[in-house]
Amino acid sequence: MRVKGGTRTHYRHQKILRQNRGYYGSRHRLWARANEAWLKAQWYAYRDRRNRRRDMRRLWIVRINAAARQNGLSYSRLIHGLQQAQIALDRKVLADIAVRDPQTFARIAAVAREAI
């Protein structure tokens, strides 16, 4: 005898269709198309959470490099000088200081220049 899904299948389908509200065309109406769209969206979300970290690090490096060059250093020399001076500031914090407080960044750059 065949076992049918019945109400469980209906609830499972409705759960996916509820999550796909706002999708275009059959992607929010038809179960099979909606399930494909949902799976793809979940895969993109997983991938792009990792890509966002990569993109943010690139942005921080660009900002630090711009501020370092205003203070007469290249990015690599600044980072090397900070390591030599044993100043443990990560790129996120350095980029924030470079944007919000250029005077403090200039002092950090001066310490890095002396340590080289």
URKANOR-V645503 format. One record per residue. N is the residue number from 1. RES is the residue in one small letter. D_CENTER is the distance of its C-alpha to the mean C-alpha in whole Angstrom. Layout:
[[N/RES/D_CENTER] [N/RES/D_CENTER]]
This chain:
[[1/m/51] [2/r/48] [3/v/45] [4/k/43] [5/g/40] [6/g/42] [7/t/40] [8/r/37] [9/t/36] [10/h/36] [11/y/34] [12/r/31] [13/h/32] [14/q/31] [15/k/28] [16/i/26] [17/l/28] [18/r/27] [19/q/23] [20/n/24] [21/r/25] [22/g/25] [23/y/24] [24/y/27] [25/g/30] [26/s/31] [27/r/27] [28/h/28] [29/r/32] [30/l/32] [31/w/31] [32/a/31] [33/r/29] [34/a/27] [35/n/26] [36/e/25] [37/a/23] [38/w/21] [39/l/21] [40/k/19] [41/a/17] [42/q/16] [43/w/15] [44/y/13] [45/a/11] [46/y/11] [47/r/10] [48/d/7] [49/r/6] [50/r/6] [51/n/6] [52/r/2] [53/r/3] [54/r/6] [55/d/6] [56/m/5] [57/r/8] [58/r/10] [59/l/10] [60/w/12] [61/i/14] [62/v/15] [63/r/16] [64/i/18] [65/n/20] [66/a/21] [67/a/22] [68/a/23] [69/r/25] [70/q/27] [71/n/28] [72/g/30] [73/l/27] [74/s/25] [75/y/22] [76/s/23] [77/r/26] [78/l/24] [79/i/22] [80/h/25] [81/g/27] [82/l/25] [83/q/25] [84/q/29] [85/a/29] [86/q/28] [87/i/25] [88/a/22] [89/l/19] [90/d/16] [91/r/14] [92/k/12] [93/v/16] [94/l/17] [95/a/15] [96/d/16] [97/i/19] [98/a/20] [99/v/19] [100/r/21] [101/d/24] [102/p/25] [103/q/28] [104/t/26] [105/f/24] [106/a/28] [107/r/29] [108/i/26] [109/a/27] [110/a/31] [111/v/30] [112/a/28] [113/r/31] [114/e/34] [115/a/32] [116/i/32]]
